[in-house]
């Protein structure tokens, strides 16, 4: 599964939502994701990819695409 698809799957599972999530979707503004949801999403991503995301990197995340770019650029060896 492509990184984008996996991230969207994790977000929609945690938010239990059928919203149309795209790379441009803003986590807070469009999906109403709060700090608790963010922790759950990041933990699920870390578990999925067996990584640990640096807390300072989380401050830069606004959109779904920000998560994908962060994962592919810094945390995953084989970017998709």
HELIX and SHEET records of a PDB file:
HELIX    1   1 UNK A    3  UNK A   15  1                                  13    
HELIX    2   2 UNK A   27  UNK A   31  1                                   5    
HELIX    3   3 UNK A   35  UNK A   49  1                                  15    
HELIX    4   4 UNK A   55  UNK A   58  1                                   4    
HELIX    5   5 UNK A   64  UNK A   70  1                                   7    
HELIX    6   6 UNK A   71  UNK A   75  3                                   5    
END                                                                             
